[in-house]
Amino acid sequence: MKKQQIQQQKQLSAYDRKTTFDIFHMTMEWLEKYIEVAGYYPDWNDRKQIHNNNINRKDVIGNPEKAEKSFSSQLFMFKVTLDDDPPFLRDEVKQEFYRWLNATRIDSNNCPERLKQWLFGVNEILEGRGEKIQQDVENRKQTLNSNSPEYMEQMNKVFANIQGPMQNEGEIRKALEGKTHKDIEIGSKFERGNVEQGEKAFKQIADTVSASHDNSFHFFPQQGQQTDNFQHCTNSEIIQDIRQNPRNWRIDEIIVEFDNFGRTRQEIVLIHQSARLDDYDQRTGKLNLERNAIYQANQFSAEEQAEINRALNISQQQTAQVQQQFYKWRWE
Protein backbone atom coordinates (compact mmCIF):
# COMPACT_ATOMS: atom_id res chain seq x y z
CA MET A 1 0.00 0.00 0.00
CA LYS A 2 2.81 2.44 0.89
CA LYS A 3 4.64 1.66 -2.34
CA GLN A 4 1.44 2.24 -4.34
CA GLN A 5 0.86 5.62 -2.62
CA ILE A 6 4.46 6.72 -3.38
CA GLN A 7 3.91 5.76 -7.02
CA GLN A 8 0.67 7.75 -7.12
CA GLN A 9 2.49 10.78 -5.72
CA LYS A 10 5.06 10.58 -8.51
CA GLN A 11 2.36 10.33 -11.16
CA LEU A 12 0.26 13.27 -9.97
CA SER A 13 0.81 16.32 -12.14
CA ALA A 14 0.88 19.92 -11.01
CA TYR A 15 -2.15 20.60 -13.19
CA ASP A 16 -4.18 17.80 -11.56
CA ARG A 17 -3.33 19.06 -8.07
CA LYS A 18 -4.28 22.62 -8.97
CA THR A 19 -7.51 21.49 -10.64
CA THR A 20 -8.59 19.54 -7.55
CA PHE A 21 -8.04 22.55 -5.28
CA ASP A 22 -9.74 24.90 -7.74
CA ILE A 23 -12.87 22.75 -7.87
CA PHE A 24 -12.82 22.34 -4.09
CA HIS A 25 -12.67 26.11 -3.57
CA MET A 26 -15.48 26.53 -6.11
CA THR A 27 -17.49 24.00 -4.11
CA MET A 28 -16.86 26.00 -0.94
CA GLU A 29 -18.05 29.14 -2.74
CA TRP A 30 -21.33 27.39 -3.43
CA LEU A 31 -21.52 26.14 0.17
CA GLU A 32 -21.03 29.67 1.48
CA LYS A 33 -23.61 31.01 -0.97
CA TYR A 34 -26.10 28.36 0.18
CA ILE A 35 -25.50 29.24 3.84
CA GLU A 36 -25.97 32.92 3.01
CA VAL A 37 -29.20 32.39 1.05
CA ALA A 38 -30.60 30.02 3.67
CA GLY A 39 -30.07 32.70 6.31
CA TYR A 40 -28.58 30.31 8.85
CA TYR A 41 -26.41 32.94 10.55
CA PRO A 42 -27.39 36.60 11.04
CA ASP A 43 -23.68 37.48 11.25
CA TRP A 44 -22.64 35.46 8.19
CA ASN A 45 -20.85 38.44 6.62
CA ASP A 46 -18.41 38.28 9.52
CA ARG A 47 -18.14 34.49 9.50
CA LYS A 48 -17.75 33.79 5.78
CA GLN A 49 -14.27 33.31 4.35
CA ILE A 50 -14.80 33.98 0.65
CA HIS A 51 -15.54 37.69 0.47
CA ASN A 52 -15.08 37.93 -3.30
CA ASN A 53 -17.69 35.25 -3.99
CA ASN A 54 -18.26 35.13 -7.76
CA ILE A 55 -21.67 33.48 -7.55
CA ASN A 56 -24.21 36.15 -8.41
CA ARG A 57 -26.93 34.13 -10.12
CA LYS A 58 -30.27 35.85 -9.65
CA ASP A 59 -32.22 32.55 -9.61
CA VAL A 60 -30.65 31.46 -6.30
CA ILE A 61 -30.84 34.77 -4.45
CA GLY A 62 -33.59 34.46 -1.87
CA ASN A 63 -34.25 30.86 -2.92
CA PRO A 64 -32.57 28.36 -0.54
CA GLU A 65 -33.91 25.35 -2.47
CA LYS A 66 -32.27 26.41 -5.73
CA ALA A 67 -29.06 27.36 -3.93
CA GLU A 68 -29.04 23.94 -2.30
CA LYS A 69 -29.62 22.14 -5.61
CA SER A 70 -26.82 24.10 -7.28
CA PHE A 71 -24.49 23.30 -4.39
CA SER A 72 -25.44 19.61 -4.72
CA SER A 73 -24.50 19.62 -8.40
CA GLN A 74 -21.18 21.32 -7.69
CA LEU A 75 -20.48 18.83 -4.87
CA PHE A 76 -21.10 15.90 -7.19
CA MET A 77 -18.69 17.36 -9.74
CA PHE A 78 -16.12 17.65 -6.95
CA LYS A 79 -16.75 14.01 -6.01
CA VAL A 80 -16.08 12.92 -9.61
CA THR A 81 -12.85 14.95 -9.61
CA LEU A 82 -11.65 13.28 -6.41
CA ASP A 83 -12.36 9.74 -7.65
CA ASP A 84 -8.95 9.42 -9.31
CA ASP A 85 -6.96 11.44 -6.79
CA PRO A 86 -4.49 9.73 -4.43
CA PRO A 87 -5.15 9.61 -0.66
CA PHE A 88 -2.49 12.19 0.20
CA LEU A 89 -4.22 14.82 -1.96
CA ARG A 90 -7.56 14.04 -0.32
CA ASP A 91 -5.90 14.62 3.06
CA GLU A 92 -4.56 17.99 1.92
CA VAL A 93 -8.01 19.11 0.80
CA LYS A 94 -9.61 17.77 3.97
CA GLN A 95 -7.24 19.91 6.05
CA GLU A 96 -8.35 22.93 4.05
CA PHE A 97 -11.98 22.00 4.78
CA TYR A 98 -11.23 21.83 8.52
CA ARG A 99 -9.51 25.24 8.35
CA TRP A 100 -12.62 26.67 6.73
CA LEU A 101 -14.90 25.15 9.39
CA ASN A 102 -12.84 26.57 12.23
CA ALA A 103 -12.54 29.99 10.58
CA THR A 104 -16.33 30.26 10.15
CA ARG A 105 -16.85 29.39 13.84
CA ILE A 106 -19.43 26.73 12.95
CA ASP A 107 -19.73 24.04 15.60
CA SER A 108 -22.21 21.46 16.88
CA ASN A 109 -23.89 24.02 19.16
CA ASN A 110 -24.73 26.61 16.50
CA CYS A 111 -24.98 24.47 13.35
CA PRO A 112 -28.54 23.94 12.02
CA GLU A 113 -29.57 20.30 11.53
CA ARG A 114 -29.78 20.56 7.74
CA LEU A 115 -26.34 22.15 7.49
CA LYS A 116 -24.88 19.42 9.72
CA GLN A 117 -25.98 16.88 7.13
CA TRP A 118 -24.31 18.83 4.34
CA LEU A 119 -21.03 19.18 6.22
CA PHE A 120 -21.07 15.46 7.02
CA GLY A 121 -21.67 14.71 3.33
CA VAL A 122 -18.75 16.90 2.22
CA ASN A 123 -16.41 15.10 4.60
CA GLU A 124 -17.64 11.68 3.43
CA ILE A 125 -16.67 12.62 -0.12
CA LEU A 126 -13.26 13.89 1.03
CA GLU A 127 -12.64 10.54 2.69
CA GLY A 128 -13.49 8.62 -0.48
CA ARG A 129 -16.95 7.52 0.59
CA GLY A 130 -18.99 9.15 -2.14
CA GLU A 131 -21.37 6.25 -2.75
CA LYS A 132 -24.37 8.04 -1.28
CA ILE A 133 -24.23 11.10 -3.53
CA GLN A 134 -23.65 8.78 -6.50
CA GLN A 135 -26.78 6.79 -5.61
CA ASP A 136 -28.78 9.97 -5.06
CA VAL A 137 -27.73 11.25 -8.50
CA GLU A 138 -28.75 7.98 -10.16
CA ASN A 139 -32.13 8.01 -8.41
CA ARG A 140 -32.78 11.74 -8.50
CA LYS A 141 -36.27 13.02 -9.29
CA GLN A 142 -36.46 14.72 -12.66
CA THR A 143 -38.14 18.08 -12.15
CA LEU A 144 -37.96 19.11 -15.82
CA ASN A 145 -38.75 17.16 -18.98
CA SER A 146 -35.54 16.86 -21.03
CA ASN A 147 -37.49 17.85 -24.16
CA SER A 148 -39.09 20.94 -22.62
CA PRO A 149 -38.05 24.54 -23.38
CA GLU A 150 -37.44 25.07 -19.64
CA TYR A 151 -34.91 22.23 -19.61
CA MET A 152 -33.04 23.63 -22.61
CA GLU A 153 -32.99 27.07 -20.99
CA GLN A 154 -31.51 25.58 -17.83
CA MET A 155 -28.84 23.71 -19.81
CA ASN A 156 -27.92 26.89 -21.70
CA LYS A 157 -27.33 28.62 -18.35
CA VAL A 158 -25.03 25.79 -17.27
CA PHE A 159 -22.96 25.99 -20.46
CA ALA A 160 -22.77 29.78 -20.22
CA ASN A 161 -21.46 29.58 -16.66
CA ILE A 162 -18.59 27.23 -17.54
CA GLN A 163 -17.42 28.88 -20.76
CA GLY A 164 -15.17 31.38 -18.96
CA PRO A 165 -13.33 28.82 -16.80
CA MET A 166 -12.94 26.43 -19.76
CA GLN A 167 -11.25 29.10 -21.87
CA ASN A 168 -8.60 29.59 -19.20
CA GLU A 169 -7.92 25.88 -18.66
CA GLY A 170 -5.91 25.47 -21.87
CA GLU A 171 -3.49 28.22 -20.88
CA ILE A 172 -3.09 26.85 -17.37
CA ARG A 173 -2.46 23.32 -18.60
CA LYS A 174 0.17 24.57 -21.02
CA ALA A 175 1.93 26.61 -18.31
CA LEU A 176 2.11 23.57 -15.98
CA GLU A 177 3.04 21.03 -18.63
CA GLY A 178 5.73 18.61 -17.47
CA LYS A 179 5.54 19.68 -13.82
CA THR A 180 4.57 17.45 -10.89
CA HIS A 181 2.49 18.26 -7.82
CA LYS A 182 5.73 19.08 -5.97
CA ASP A 183 6.46 21.90 -8.41
CA ILE A 184 3.41 23.96 -7.52
CA GLU A 185 2.66 25.80 -4.29
CA ILE A 186 -1.00 26.06 -3.31
CA GLY A 187 -1.58 28.33 -0.37
CA SER A 188 -4.57 28.09 1.92
CA LYS A 189 -7.50 30.42 1.32
CA PHE A 190 -8.58 29.91 4.90
CA GLU A 191 -5.42 30.76 6.85
CA ARG A 192 -7.45 32.11 9.77
CA GLY A 193 -8.61 28.57 10.50
CA ASN A 194 -6.89 25.94 12.65
CA VAL A 195 -6.89 22.38 11.27
CA GLU A 196 -6.94 20.58 14.62
CA GLN A 197 -9.74 22.71 16.07
CA GLY A 198 -11.74 22.43 12.86
CA GLU A 199 -11.40 18.65 12.87
CA LYS A 200 -12.50 18.51 16.50
CA ALA A 201 -15.55 20.66 15.72
CA PHE A 202 -16.43 18.48 12.76
CA LYS A 203 -16.23 15.25 14.77
CA GLN A 204 -18.68 16.71 17.29
CA ILE A 205 -21.03 17.60 14.42
CA ALA A 206 -20.60 14.14 12.87
CA ASP A 207 -21.54 12.42 16.13
CA THR A 208 -24.99 14.00 15.95
CA VAL A 209 -25.82 13.04 12.34
CA SER A 210 -23.88 9.90 11.37
CA ALA A 211 -26.75 7.57 12.31
CA SER A 212 -29.38 9.48 10.30
CA HIS A 213 -27.34 10.56 7.26
CA ASP A 214 -27.91 7.52 5.07
CA ASN A 215 -31.63 7.12 5.76
CA SER A 216 -33.11 10.58 6.25
CA PHE A 217 -30.91 12.85 4.12
CA HIS A 218 -30.61 13.11 0.34
CA PHE A 219 -28.39 15.34 -1.78
CA PHE A 220 -31.15 15.52 -4.43
CA PRO A 221 -34.94 14.92 -4.34
CA GLN A 222 -35.43 11.21 -5.02
CA GLN A 223 -37.76 9.29 -7.33
CA GLY A 224 -40.72 7.91 -5.43
CA GLN A 225 -39.96 10.17 -2.50
CA GLN A 226 -43.17 11.00 -0.70
CA THR A 227 -43.70 14.59 0.29
CA ASP A 228 -47.13 14.36 1.86
CA ASN A 229 -45.61 13.21 5.16
CA PHE A 230 -43.39 16.35 5.30
CA GLN A 231 -40.26 14.33 6.08
CA HIS A 232 -38.37 15.45 2.98
CA CYS A 233 -40.34 18.47 1.80
CA THR A 234 -38.58 21.51 0.44
CA ASN A 235 -39.32 24.85 2.08
CA SER A 236 -41.48 25.91 -0.86
CA GLU A 237 -43.55 22.71 -0.58
CA ILE A 238 -44.07 23.30 3.13
CA ILE A 239 -45.15 26.90 2.55
CA GLN A 240 -47.50 25.81 -0.24
CA ASP A 241 -49.21 23.34 2.09
CA ILE A 242 -49.48 26.00 4.80
CA ARG A 243 -51.32 28.23 2.31
CA GLN A 244 -53.67 25.41 1.32
CA ASN A 245 -54.18 23.88 4.77
CA PRO A 246 -53.44 26.57 7.38
CA ARG A 247 -55.49 24.76 10.04
CA ASN A 248 -52.96 21.91 9.98
CA TRP A 249 -50.08 24.18 11.00
CA ARG A 250 -49.15 26.40 13.92
CA ILE A 251 -46.19 28.32 15.31
CA ASP A 252 -45.69 27.48 18.94
CA GLU A 253 -43.14 27.40 21.75
CA ILE A 254 -42.30 23.85 22.80
CA ILE A 255 -39.70 22.04 24.90
CA VAL A 256 -36.92 20.83 22.61
CA GLU A 257 -34.48 19.68 25.30
CA PHE A 258 -34.37 18.78 28.98
CA ASP A 259 -31.61 17.82 31.39
CA ASN A 260 -31.21 15.67 34.49
CA PHE A 261 -31.90 18.64 36.76
CA GLY A 262 -35.42 19.14 35.43
CA ARG A 263 -34.48 22.23 33.42
CA THR A 264 -35.90 22.63 29.92
CA ARG A 265 -34.91 24.56 26.82
CA GLN A 266 -37.82 25.95 24.84
CA GLU A 267 -37.88 27.17 21.27
CA ILE A 268 -40.39 28.68 18.86
CA VAL A 269 -40.97 26.25 15.98
CA LEU A 270 -43.33 25.57 13.07
CA ILE A 271 -45.43 22.48 13.76
CA HIS A 272 -47.63 20.29 11.55
CA GLN A 273 -50.51 18.47 13.22
CA SER A 274 -48.86 15.11 12.42
CA ALA A 275 -45.74 15.99 14.46
CA ARG A 276 -44.62 13.71 17.28
CA LEU A 277 -44.22 16.11 20.18
CA ASP A 278 -43.36 13.38 22.67
CA ASP A 279 -40.54 11.80 20.65
CA TYR A 280 -37.57 12.53 22.92
CA ASP A 281 -34.19 10.81 22.91
CA GLN A 282 -33.97 9.75 26.54
CA ARG A 283 -30.16 9.53 26.37
CA THR A 284 -29.61 13.12 25.25
CA GLY A 285 -32.88 14.67 26.39
CA LYS A 286 -33.44 16.21 22.94
CA LEU A 287 -36.65 16.22 20.93
CA ASN A 288 -36.22 14.16 17.78
CA LEU A 289 -36.42 16.58 14.85
CA GLU A 290 -35.31 14.05 12.21
CA ARG A 291 -38.21 12.64 10.17
CA ASN A 292 -40.55 14.73 12.29
CA ALA A 293 -42.81 17.54 11.05
CA ILE A 294 -41.27 20.14 13.39
CA TYR A 295 -39.26 22.92 11.79
CA GLN A 296 -36.85 25.35 13.43
CA ALA A 297 -36.72 28.96 12.31
CA ASN A 298 -33.19 28.70 10.91
CA GLN A 299 -34.47 26.36 8.20
CA PHE A 300 -36.29 29.30 6.63
CA SER A 301 -35.05 32.58 5.24
CA ALA A 302 -36.51 35.87 6.50
CA GLU A 303 -38.67 36.10 3.37
CA GLU A 304 -39.99 32.57 3.89
CA GLN A 305 -40.77 33.29 7.54
CA ALA A 306 -42.79 36.30 6.41
CA GLU A 307 -44.70 34.11 3.92
CA ILE A 308 -45.48 31.59 6.65
CA ASN A 309 -46.72 34.35 8.96
CA ARG A 310 -49.00 35.71 6.24
CA ALA A 311 -50.35 32.24 5.44
CA LEU A 312 -51.12 31.66 9.12
CA ASN A 313 -52.65 35.14 9.39
CA ILE A 314 -50.18 36.26 12.03
CA SER A 315 -50.25 40.02 12.54
CA GLN A 316 -47.22 42.26 12.19
CA GLN A 317 -47.11 42.73 15.94
CA GLN A 318 -47.25 38.98 16.51
CA THR A 319 -44.62 38.52 13.81
CA ALA A 320 -42.21 40.82 15.63
CA GLN A 321 -42.77 38.93 18.86
CA VAL A 322 -42.20 35.59 17.15
CA GLN A 323 -39.01 36.77 15.43
CA GLN A 324 -37.65 38.02 18.74
CA GLN A 325 -38.20 34.59 20.24
CA PHE A 326 -37.20 32.42 17.29
CA TYR A 327 -33.58 32.35 18.41
CA LYS A 328 -34.35 32.56 22.11
CA TRP A 329 -32.56 29.65 23.79
CA ARG A 330 -33.18 29.51 27.48
CA TRP A 331 -33.21 27.10 30.37
CA GLU A 332 -36.08 27.27 32.81
ZIVEN-V301960 format. One record per backbone hydrogen bond with DSSP energy under -1.0 kcal/mol. CO is the residue of the C=O (numbers start at 1). NH is the residue of the N-H. If there is no record, write none. Layout:
co nh
CO NH
CO NH
This chain:
co nh
1 5
2 6
3 7
4 8
5 9
6 10
7 11
8 12
12 181
13 17
14 18
15 19
16 20
17 21
18 22
19 23
20 24
21 25
22 26
23 27
24 28
25 29
26 30
27 31
28 32
29 33
30 34
31 35
32 36
33 37
34 38
35 40
41 44
43 46
43 47
44 48
57 60
60 63
63 67
64 68
65 69
66 70
67 71
68 72
69 73
70 74
71 75
72 76
73 77
74 78
75 79
76 80
77 81
78 82
79 83
82 85
86 90
87 91
88 92
89 93
90 94
91 95
92 96
93 97
94 98
95 99
96 100
97 101
98 102
99 103
100 104
101 106
107 111
112 116
113 117
114 118
115 119
116 120
117 121
118 122
119 123
120 124
121 125
122 126
123 127
124 129
125 128
130 134
131 135
132 136
133 137
134 138
135 139
137 140
139 223
145 148
148 152
149 153
150 154
151 155
152 156
153 157
154 158
155 159
156 160
157 161
158 162
162 166
163 167
164 168
165 169
168 172
169 173
170 174
171 175
172 176
176 179
179 14
180 183
190 193
194 198
195 199
196 200
197 201
198 202
199 203
200 204
201 205
202 206
203 207
205 208
206 209
206 210
209 212
209 213
212 216
221 141
222 225
227 230
234 238
235 239
236 240
237 241
238 242
239 243
240 244
241 245
245 248
246 249
248 273
250 271
252 269
254 267
256 287
257 265
259 262
263 259
264 332
265 256
265 257
267 254
269 252
270 295
271 250
272 275
278 280
279 288
281 285
285 258
286 281
292 294
293 272
295 270
296 299
297 300
301 305
302 306
303 307
304 308
305 309
306 310
307 311
308 312
309 314
310 313
315 319
316 320
317 321
318 322
319 323
320 324
321 325
322 326
325 328
